[in-house]
Amino acid sequence: MTNVETFSFWVAMVSIGLSAVLYWWQLVTTGKRETTVEAEKSLAKVRHRKASYLALIIAGIGLVSLTLSIATRAVITGHGPFSNMYEFVVAFSWGIVVMGLFFSWRYRTPLLNAVGLTIGLGMLVYAYTLPSRPIPLVPALQQSLLLSTHVATAVIAYGTFAIGFGAAVLYLVQQRFALSWLPELKVLDDLSYHTVLIGFPFMTLVIVLGAVWADIAWGRPWGWDPKETASLVTWLIYASYLHVRLMRGWRSSKAIVLLIIGFIAVLFTFFGNYIFAGLHSYK
C-alpha cells in the first residue's frame, strides 16, 4: 500500500472503532439512567447529546478516510476494488458504515450507527490480515466500468443486509431480555424489514449485472458457478422473507430468523471462493 492509502486505512480503522465505542456507551448508559432529579436528568441528556455529536464527527472522519483509502488505491491501480479479496473486504466495510449512517439518520437512532460501525470495524480488521498488494487483472476482470458497477451494487446490497442482520439479532436479544436501552420489538422489526426493501433490489441488480458481465467475459450469462449459485440462494432467501412478511404478515421471530439465515448466506457468498473452486476463485 502507498503511504496515503496506508495512513487513511489506519485513520479509518481507529476512528470507526472509537466512534463505535462511543455509540455503544451512549446507548447502554442512556438505558441505565433512572434518576428522578430534573437537574441530573438534564445534565445527563447534555452529556449524551455531546457524546452523540462527537461519535458522529469521528464516524465521519472514519468514513472520509476509508473513502480516501479506496479512492487512492483506485487511482494507483486504475480500477475499482475488485482485483483481490482485500479490496472487496474494504469496500464491503465502506458499504456497511455508509448504510449504518443512513439508517441511523432515517430512524433517528444511534443504535444502527453502533451496529454498522462495529461490523464495519470487524471487516477492516479482517482486511488487515489479508495480502494487500495490488495484482494484475485477469482477463475476466478487465470490463472495468461494468464490473465496477457490479461490485458497487454488491457493496450496497451486502452493507444493507449487514445492518438488517444486526437489527434482527438485537430483535432476538430484546425479545429475550427486554433491555431498556434497546428499541421496542416493533421498531427493530420495521428496521429489519426496510433494510431488505432497499437491499433486495440491489441484490437483484447484482445478479443481473453479473450475468451480463459473465456473458461478455466467459461467453455465457449463467453457468452455476459456486458464487453464482450462492448469490441465487441468497436472493431466494430474502425473496422468501419479503413473501412471508408481505403476503402472510409474519412479524415475529420466525421472519427475523430468515434474515439471520439470509445474512449467513451473504457471508457464504462472500467467502465461498475460499471453500469452492470456480471462476470467481481469484477473489
Rosetta blueprint (number, residue, H / E / L):
1 M L
2 T L
3 N H
4 V H
5 E H
6 T H
7 F H
8 S H
9 F H
10 W H
11 V H
12 A H
13 M H
14 V H
15 S H
16 I H
17 G H
18 L H
19 S H
20 A H
21 V H
22 L H
23 Y H
24 W H
25 W H
26 Q H
27 L H
28 V H
29 T H
30 T H
31 G H
32 K H
33 R L
34 E L
35 T L
36 T L
37 V L
38 E H
39 A H
40 E H
41 K H
42 S H
43 L H
44 A H
45 K H
46 V H
47 R H
48 H H
49 R H
50 K H
51 A H
52 S H
53 Y H
54 L H
55 A H
56 L H
57 I H
58 I H
59 A H
60 G H
61 I H
62 G H
63 L H
64 V H
65 S H
66 L H
67 T H
68 L H
69 S H
70 I H
71 A H
72 T H
73 R H
74 A H
75 V H
76 I H
77 T H
78 G L
79 H L
80 G L
81 P L
82 F L
83 S L
84 N L
85 M H
86 Y H
87 E H
88 F H
89 V H
90 V H
91 A H
92 F H
93 S H
94 W H
95 G H
96 I H
97 V H
98 V H
99 M H
100 G H
101 L H
102 F H
103 F H
104 S H
105 W H
106 R H
107 Y H
108 R L
109 T L
110 P L
111 L H
112 L H
113 N H
114 A H
115 V H
116 G H
117 L H
118 T H
119 I H
120 G H
121 L H
122 G H
123 M H
124 L H
125 V H
126 Y H
127 A H
128 Y H
129 T L
130 L L
131 P L
132 S L
133 R L
134 P L
135 I L
136 P L
137 L L
138 V L
139 P H
140 A H
141 L H
142 Q L
143 Q L
144 S H
145 L H
146 L H
147 L H
148 S H
149 T H
150 H H
151 V H
152 A H
153 T H
154 A H
155 V H
156 I H
157 A H
158 Y H
159 G H
160 T H
161 F H
162 A H
163 I H
164 G H
165 F H
166 G H
167 A H
168 A H
169 V H
170 L H
171 Y H
172 L H
173 V H
174 Q H
175 Q H
176 R H
177 F H
178 A L
179 L L
180 S L
181 W L
182 L L
183 P L
184 E L
185 L H
186 K H
187 V H
188 L H
189 D H
190 D H
191 L H
192 S H
193 Y H
194 H H
195 T H
196 V H
197 L H
198 I H
199 G H
200 F H
201 P H
202 F H
203 M H
204 T H
205 L H
206 V H
207 I H
208 V H
209 L H
210 G H
211 A H
212 V H
213 W H
214 A H
215 D H
216 I H
217 A H
218 W H
219 G L
220 R L
221 P L
222 W L
223 G L
224 W L
225 D L
226 P H
227 K H
228 E H
229 T H
230 A H
231 S H
232 L H
233 V H
234 T H
235 W H
236 L H
237 I H
238 Y H
239 A H
240 S H
241 Y H
242 L H
243 H H
244 V H
245 R H
246 L H
247 M L
248 R L
249 G L
250 W L
251 R L
252 S L
253 S H
254 K H
255 A H
256 I H
257 V H
258 L H
259 L H
260 I H
261 I H
262 G H
263 F H
264 I H
265 A H
266 V H
267 L H
268 F H
269 T H
270 F H
271 F H
272 G H
273 N H
274 Y H
275 I L
276 F L
277 A L
278 G L
279 L L
280 H L
281 S L
282 Y L
283 K L
